[in-house]
Amino acid sequence: MKTIQHFIDGKHADGTSGRRGTVTNPATGEATGQVPLASVSEVDTAVSAAAKAFEPWGTASLAKRTQVMFRYRELVHAHRDEIAELITAEHGKVHSDALGEVARGLEIVELACGIPQLLKGETSTQVSTRVDVESIRQPVGVVAGITPFNFPAMVPMWMFPVALACGNTFVLKPSEKDPSATLRLVELAHEAGVPDGVLNLVHGDKTAVDRLLEHPDVEAVSFVGSTPIAKHVHDTASAHGKRVQALGGAKNHMLVLPDANLDQAADAAVSAAYGSAGERCMAVSVVVAVEPIGDELVGKIADRARALTIGPGDDPASEMGPLITAEHRDRVASYVPRAREQGAEVVVDGTGLVVEGHEGGFFTGVSLVDRVTPDMDVYADEIFGPVLAVVRAENYQEALALINRSRWGNGTALFTRDGGAARRFQLEVRAGMVGVNVPIPVPVGYHSFGGWKDSLFGDHHVYGNDGVHFYTRGKVITTRWPDPGDGGVDLGFPSNG
């Protein structure tokens, strides 16, 4: 059984805490590795290495930092299949989905390659007689990133490439459930020329997280995970004087108007609800069908759902893999009988699925639950699995009000052929990311990712311009170069003139 080590100050490090977590292949249920869970002192060692490395890296030229990013981009691209295989082995998602995750992470590395353009300041000359004003942005220092199990490659690449390109140093705490892909990304960064101490990785649980949130030398914290933990991260880190971007959970609604192409809408609903076994913060978990198209749309979704091939992620025939743990599988599956008990119609029941030859794997089939109401658990909770709820609405206004009442506001989608309705929806819906005939509206790298309401704690979204602003501080410099002979005491308030 392999041990997935820490990476601190340019070197692999065995854990010294004596505590270990188990890494499992979700397709078989077999333990494949162990991961050390960092102690407070190990986190301190990583932060100390990052703090020591900050001054030389933060003052390094933009040319040097971008050269490293360009080399890193080429290395990740060359190793994309290897990284995807590590994701599949420990997360369970199918290989094509894992490759897509790496590709979307690479978009942010490519954004970081253009950091000289993004860090350009502003200058105003002659704001007063022989006085100029300049605005610049500088790195904040040591930054921590805490990332989730569902995207062990993409989400870390949302954070550290931009942070490093801006001149910060970084301590990354990935999920202990599937850490190998994240560690490989850090190793490749070191190979690309990231100096010792600039990018560090510590594995761990709440002990490591809380130390990062409280450590006096950590200036900023980036987090992606569930809403309760996001709120804890935000509140704790903010109380210790840090800037925080904490992305939480979601309950993404897809609104289908009667004029929509229902075949396209059904395809989109199945892809967005069941891709990666529903373990996506941008997965569609609720379809809102505006009557009279509900029965027809549900029928089309059900036909497609029943035809999905579910199996191990390394089988090219598989369209959906297992869930991350047996406990999570059982929790997800429990919502289907509960929905039936609470009055919903279970159209497709995927619970109890057993994949031949992988009886120990953490598999469940896809489920489709119709005639759901907001008081039901299947609607009210973030399930994070392949369970799709359908709510019927009488008109657009009722559907919009339903979506806007949700406590979450991560992403949403509208399917229609009506441009006026689409324009109205994108302005009226209370969510951070909106798709029009696009079911998973994850922004490209040069725009920013983030939600509203209980889906985001903090003021900044990740990557894009928001990411650059989060990982830098603004500074305004006012200069005056007087001519010989100028001078004299003036106790008045400075004025332009």
C-alpha positions in Angstrom: 0.0 0.0 0.0 1.5 3.3 -1.1 1.9 6.4 1.2 1.0 9.7 -0.4 3.4 12.1 1.2 3.5 15.8 2.1 5.5 18.1 -0.1 7.2 20.8 2.0 10.0 23.2 1.0 10.7 21.4 -2.2 10.9 17.9 -0.7 8.6 14.9 0.0 8.0 14.4 3.7 6.6 11.5 5.7 4.1 12.4 8.3 5.2 12.6 11.9 1.8 12.9 13.6 1.3 9.1 13.7 -2.2 9.6 12.3 -3.2 8.2 8.9 -6.1 8.3 6.5 -7.0 5.6 4.1 -7.3 6.2 0.3 -9.7 3.9 -1.4 -10.5 2.9 -5.0 -14.3 3.6 -5.1 -14.9 1.2 -7.9 -13.7 -1.8 -5.9 -13.9 -0.6 -2.3 -10.3 -1.7 -1.8 -7.8 0.4 0.2 -5.0 1.5 -2.1 -3.0 3.9 0.0 -2.6 5.9 3.1 -2.1 9.5 3.7 -0.5 11.2 6.7 -2.7 13.6 8.5 -0.6 16.7 9.5 -0.1 17.9 13.0 0.0 21.5 14.0 3.8 21.5 13.9 3.8 20.1 10.4 1.5 22.8 9.2 3.7 25.3 10.9 6.7 23.9 9.0 5.0 24.3 5.7 3.9 27.9 6.5 7.4 28.7 7.7 8.9 27.5 4.4 6.3 29.5 2.4 7.1 32.6 4.5 10.8 32.3 4.0 10.3 31.9 0.2 8.0 34.8 -0.1 10.4 37.7 -0.4 12.6 36.3 -3.2 9.6 34.9 -5.1 7.4 38.0 -4.6 10.2 40.3 -5.9 11.1 38.0 -8.8 10.5 39.5 -12.2 7.3 39.0 -14.0 9.3 37.5 -16.8 10.7 34.8 -14.4 7.3 33.9 -12.9 5.6 33.7 -16.3 8.4 31.5 -17.7 7.8 29.1 -14.9 4.0 29.1 -15.6 4.6 28.4 -19.3 6.9 25.4 -18.4 4.3 24.2 -15.9 1.5 24.4 -18.6 3.5 22.2 -20.9 4.3 19.7 -18.2 0.7 19.3 -17.0 -0.5 19.0 -20.6 2.1 16.3 -21.3 1.1 14.4 -18.1 -2.7 14.9 -18.5 -3.4 11.2 -19.0 -1.4 10.2 -16.0 -3.2 12.8 -13.8 -6.6 11.7 -15.1 -5.7 8.1 -14.3 -4.9 9.1 -10.7 -8.2 11.0 -10.5 -10.2 8.0 -11.7 -8.3 5.6 -9.4 -9.1 7.6 -6.2 -12.3 9.6 -7.1 -14.0 7.1 -9.4 -15.0 9.5 -12.3 -14.7 8.1 -15.8 -11.5 8.8 -17.6 -13.0 11.2 -20.2 -14.5 13.3 -17.3 -11.1 13.3 -15.5 -9.4 14.5 -18.7 -12.0 17.3 -18.9 -11.2 18.3 -15.4 -7.5 18.6 -16.2 -8.3 20.6 -19.3 -10.4 23.1 -17.4 -7.6 23.5 -14.8 -5.1 24.1 -17.5 -7.3 27.1 -18.6 -6.3 28.8 -15.4 -2.7 28.0 -15.8 -2.9 29.6 -19.2 -4.5 32.6 -17.5 -1.6 32.8 -15.1 0.8 32.8 -18.1 -0.7 36.1 -19.0 -0.2 37.6 -15.6 1.9 40.6 -16.8 -1.2 41.9 -18.6 -3.4 41.3 -15.6 -1.1 43.1 -13.1 -0.7 46.2 -15.1 -1.4 49.3 -13.0 -2.8 52.7 -13.7 -1.2 56.1 -13.9 -2.6 59.6 -13.9 -0.1 62.4 -14.7 -0.4 66.0 -13.7 -3.2 65.5 -11.3 -1.9 68.7 -9.7 1.1 70.8 -10.7 4.0 68.4 -11.3 2.1 65.7 -9.3 1.4 62.1 -10.6 -0.6 59.3 -9.1 0.0 55.6 -9.8 -2.0 52.5 -8.7 -0.2 49.2 -8.5 -1.0 45.7 -7.1 1.4 43.7 -4.9 1.2 40.1 -3.6 -0.3 39.5 -0.2 2.2 36.9 1.2 1.5 33.4 2.3 -1.8 32.0 0.9 -3.5 28.8 1.9 -5.8 26.7 -0.3 -8.2 24.1 1.0 -9.7 22.0 -1.8 -12.5 19.3 -2.1 -12.5 15.7 -3.2 -14.7 16.1 -6.3 -12.1 18.0 -8.4 -8.7 17.1 -7.0 -6.9 18.6 -10.0 -9.1 21.4 -11.3 -9.9 23.2 -8.1 -6.3 23.4 -6.9 -5.4 24.8 -10.3 -8.1 27.4 -9.8 -6.0 28.7 -7.0 -2.3 28.2 -6.8 -1.2 29.1 -10.4 -2.8 32.6 -10.1 -1.6 33.1 -6.6 2.0 32.1 -7.5 2.0 34.2 -10.7 0.9 37.2 -8.6 4.0 36.6 -6.4 2.5 34.9 -3.4 3.7 31.6 -1.8 1.2 28.8 -1.2 0.3 26.1 1.3 -2.2 23.6 -0.2 -4.4 21.3 1.9 -6.2 18.9 -0.6 -8.9 16.4 0.2 -7.5 13.4 2.1 -9.9 11.1 0.1 -8.1 11.4 -3.3 -4.8 13.3 -2.8 -2.5 11.6 -5.4 -3.5 13.8 -8.4 -3.0 17.0 -6.4 0.4 15.9 -5.2 1.4 15.1 -8.8 0.4 18.6 -9.8 2.6 20.1 -7.0 5.5 17.8 -8.1 5.2 19.0 -11.7 5.2 22.6 -10.5 8.5 22.0 -8.8 9.9 20.4 -11.9 8.8 23.4 -13.9 11.0 25.6 -11.7 8.8 26.8 -8.8 11.5 27.4 -6.1 11.6 25.4 -2.8 9.0 26.7 -0.3 6.9 28.6 -2.9 4.4 25.8 -3.3 3.8 23.3 -0.4 1.3 20.6 0.2 0.2 19.1 3.5 -2.4 16.4 3.9 -4.8 16.5 6.8 -8.2 16.9 8.4 -9.7 19.5 10.7 -6.5 19.9 12.7 -4.6 21.0 9.6 -7.5 23.2 8.3 -8.0 25.0 11.6 -4.3 25.7 12.0 -4.1 27.3 8.5 -7.1 29.4 9.4 -5.5 30.7 12.6 -1.8 30.8 11.6 -0.5 34.4 12.0 1.7 34.1 8.9 -1.1 33.1 6.5 -2.6 36.2 4.9 -5.4 34.8 2.8 -7.4 31.6 2.5 -9.1 30.1 -0.5 -11.7 27.3 0.0 -14.1 25.2 -1.9 -16.5 22.7 -0.2 -19.8 22.4 1.6 -21.7 25.4 2.9 -21.3 24.6 6.6 -17.5 24.2 6.3 -17.3 27.3 4.0 -19.0 29.4 6.7 -16.7 28.0 9.3 -13.7 28.8 7.2 -14.9 32.3 6.4 -15.8 33.1 10.0 -12.7 31.6 11.6 -10.2 33.0 9.1 -11.8 36.5 9.1 -11.7 36.6 12.8 -8.0 36.1 12.6 -7.6 39.0 10.2 -7.3 37.1 6.9 -9.0 37.8 3.6 -11.2 34.8 2.6 -12.9 33.5 -0.5 -15.0 30.4 0.6 -17.2 28.7 -2.0 -20.0 26.6 -0.5 -22.7 24.3 -1.7 -25.3 24.4 -4.3 -28.8 23.3 -5.4 -28.7 24.3 -9.1 -32.0 24.7 -10.9 -32.6 24.2 -14.6 -35.7 26.0 -15.8 -37.4 24.6 -18.9 -40.0 26.8 -20.6 -42.7 25.3 -22.9 -41.1 26.6 -26.1 -37.8 24.8 -25.4 -36.4 22.0 -27.6 -37.3 19.2 -25.2 -34.9 16.7 -26.6 -32.0 19.1 -26.1 -33.3 20.0 -22.6 -33.5 16.3 -21.7 -30.0 15.6 -23.0 -28.7 18.5 -21.0 -30.5 17.5 -17.8 -29.2 14.0 -17.9 -25.6 15.2 -18.6 -25.6 17.9 -16.0 -27.4 15.8 -13.3 -25.6 12.5 -13.6 -22.1 13.4 -14.9 -19.4 12.6 -12.4 -22.2 10.8 -10.4 -23.6 14.2 -9.5 -20.6 15.0 -7.4 -20.2 18.5 -8.9 -21.0 21.8 -7.3 -22.4 22.9 -10.7 -24.5 19.8 -11.2 -28.1 20.3 -12.0 -30.1 18.8 -9.2 -33.5 20.4 -9.8 -35.4 20.7 -13.1 -38.3 23.2 -13.0 -40.7 22.3 -15.8 -43.2 24.9 -16.8 -46.5 23.3 -17.8 -47.8 21.8 -20.0 -44.4 20.2 -20.9 -43.8 18.4 -17.6 -44.9 14.9 -18.5 -43.2 14.9 -21.9 -39.9 16.2 -20.5 -39.9 13.8 -17.6 -40.5 10.9 -20.0 -37.6 12.0 -22.2 -35.2 12.3 -19.2 -36.3 8.9 -17.9 -35.6 7.2 -21.2 -32.1 8.6 -21.3 -31.4 7.9 -17.6 -32.4 4.3 -17.9 -30.0 3.9 -20.8 -26.8 5.1 -19.0 -24.0 2.6 -18.5 -22.6 2.7 -15.0 -19.3 1.0 -14.1 -15.7 1.6 -13.1 -14.2 4.8 -14.4 -11.3 3.0 -16.2 -13.7 1.1 -18.4 -14.2 3.0 -21.6 -17.8 1.8 -21.8 -18.7 3.5 -18.5 -20.6 6.8 -18.6 -20.8 7.2 -14.9 -18.6 5.8 -12.1 -19.1 5.2 -8.4 -19.5 7.7 -5.5 -16.5 8.6 -3.4 -17.3 6.5 -0.3 -19.7 3.8 0.9 -21.1 6.3 3.5 -21.8 8.9 0.9 -23.4 6.4 -1.4 -25.8 5.3 1.4 -26.6 8.8 2.2 -27.4 9.7 -1.4 -29.5 6.6 -1.9 -31.6 7.3 1.3 -33.2 10.3 -0.4 -35.1 8.2 -2.9 -37.3 6.2 -0.6 -37.7 9.3 1.6 -39.0 11.2 -1.4 -41.5 8.5 -2.1 -42.7 8.6 1.5 -43.1 12.3 1.4 -45.3 12.2 -1.6 -43.1 12.4 -4.7 -43.2 10.1 -7.7 -40.1 8.0 -8.1 -39.8 7.6 -11.9 -36.4 6.0 -12.0 -35.0 4.3 -8.9 -31.3 3.6 -9.2 -30.7 2.6 -5.6 -29.4 -0.9 -4.9 -27.4 -1.1 -8.1 -24.6 -3.7 -8.1 -22.0 -3.7 -10.8 -20.9 -7.2 -11.8 -17.3 -7.8 -10.9 -17.3 -4.8 -8.7 -19.6 -5.8 -5.9 -17.5 -4.0 -3.3 -17.6 -0.7 -5.2 -19.5 2.4 -4.0 -22.0 2.3 -6.9 -25.5 3.6 -7.1 -27.7 4.0 -10.2 -29.3 7.2 -11.3 -32.6 8.3 -9.8 -35.3 10.6 -11.2 -38.0 11.9 -8.8 -41.0 13.8 -10.2 -43.6 16.1 -8.6 -41.3 17.3 -5.9 -42.3 20.1 -3.7 -40.0 22.5 -1.7 -40.9 21.0 1.7 -39.4 17.6 0.7 -35.9 16.6 1.8 -34.9 15.7 -1.8 -35.4 19.3 -2.7 -34.3 21.1 0.5 -30.9 19.3 1.0 -27.7 19.4 -1.1 -27.5 15.7 -2.0 -24.3 15.7 -4.1 -25.2 12.5 -6.0 -27.1 11.2 -9.0 -30.6 12.1 -7.8 -32.5 14.6 -10.0 -35.7 16.2 -8.7 -38.4 17.6 -11.0 -40.7 20.4 -9.8 -43.7 21.5 -11.8 -44.5 25.2 -12.2 -47.5 26.9 -13.9 -45.6 29.8 -15.4 -42.3 31.7 -15.6 -43.0 33.9 -12.6 -43.8 31.0 -10.3 -40.6 29.2 -11.5 -38.4 32.2 -11.0 -39.8 32.8 -7.5 -39.0 29.2 -6.6 -35.4 29.5 -7.8 -34.9 32.8 -6.0 -36.2 31.4 -2.7 -33.4 28.8 -2.6 -30.8 29.4 0.1 -28.2 28.7 -2.5 -27.3 30.7 -5.6 -24.3 29.0 -7.2 -25.5 28.4 -10.8 -28.7 28.1 -12.8 -29.8 27.5 -16.4 -32.7 28.3 -18.6 -33.8 26.4 -21.7 -35.9 28.4 -24.2 -36.0 29.7 -27.7 -37.3 33.1 -26.5 -34.6 35.7 -26.4 -36.8 38.1 -24.4 -37.4 35.5 -21.7 -33.7 34.6 -21.7 -32.7 38.2 -21.2 -35.2 38.7 -18.5 -34.1 35.6 -16.6 -30.4 36.4 -16.6 -31.2 39.7 -15.0 -33.8 38.6 -12.6 -32.4 35.3 -11.3 -30.4 35.4 -8.0 -27.4 33.3 -8.8 -23.8 33.9 -9.6 -23.5 31.9 -12.8 -26.3 31.7 -15.4 -26.5 29.5 -18.5 -28.9 30.1 -21.4 -29.3 26.7 -23.1 -26.1 25.8 -21.3 -26.8 23.4 -18.4 -23.4 23.8 -16.5 -22.4 27.4 -17.0 -18.8 27.2 -15.6 -17.1 30.3 -16.8 -14.0 30.2 -18.9 -10.7 31.1 -17.2 -10.7 34.8 -18.0 -14.1 35.3 -16.3 -14.6 34.4 -12.6 -16.4 31.5 -10.9 -18.6 32.1 -7.8 -22.1 32.1 -6.5 -24.5 34.1 -4.4 -26.2 33.6 -1.1 -25.0 30.5 0.8 -22.8 29.4 -2.1 -20.2 32.1 -1.4 -18.7 33.6 1.7 -16.4 36.5 1.1 -16.3 39.2 -1.6 -14.2 37.6 -4.3 -14.9 34.8 -6.8 -12.1 32.5 -7.9 -9.7 33.0 -10.9 -10.3 35.6 -13.6 -9.9 39.2 -12.5 -11.5 38.4 -9.1 -8.7 35.9 -8.4 -6.0 38.4 -9.3 -7.5 41.0 -7.1 -7.9 38.5 -4.2 -4.3 37.5 -4.4 -3.0 41.1 -4.5 -3.3 44.3 -2.5 -3.8 47.7 -4.1 -1.3 50.5 -3.4 -1.7 54.1 -4.6 1.5 56.2 -5.0 1.5 60.0 -5.3 4.7 61.6 -6.4 5.9 65.2 -6.9 9.2 66.2 -8.4 9.5 70.0 -7.7 11.5 72.3 -9.8 14.5 74.0 -8.1 13.3 76.9 -6.0 9.9 75.4 -5.2 9.1 75.2 -1.5 7.6 76.9 1.5 5.4 75.8 4.3 1.7 75.3 3.7 -0.5 74.0 6.5 -3.7 73.8 4.4 -5.3 70.6 3.2 -3.7 69.4 0.0 -5.7 70.3 -3.1 -5.5 69.8 -6.8 -4.5 72.9 -8.7 
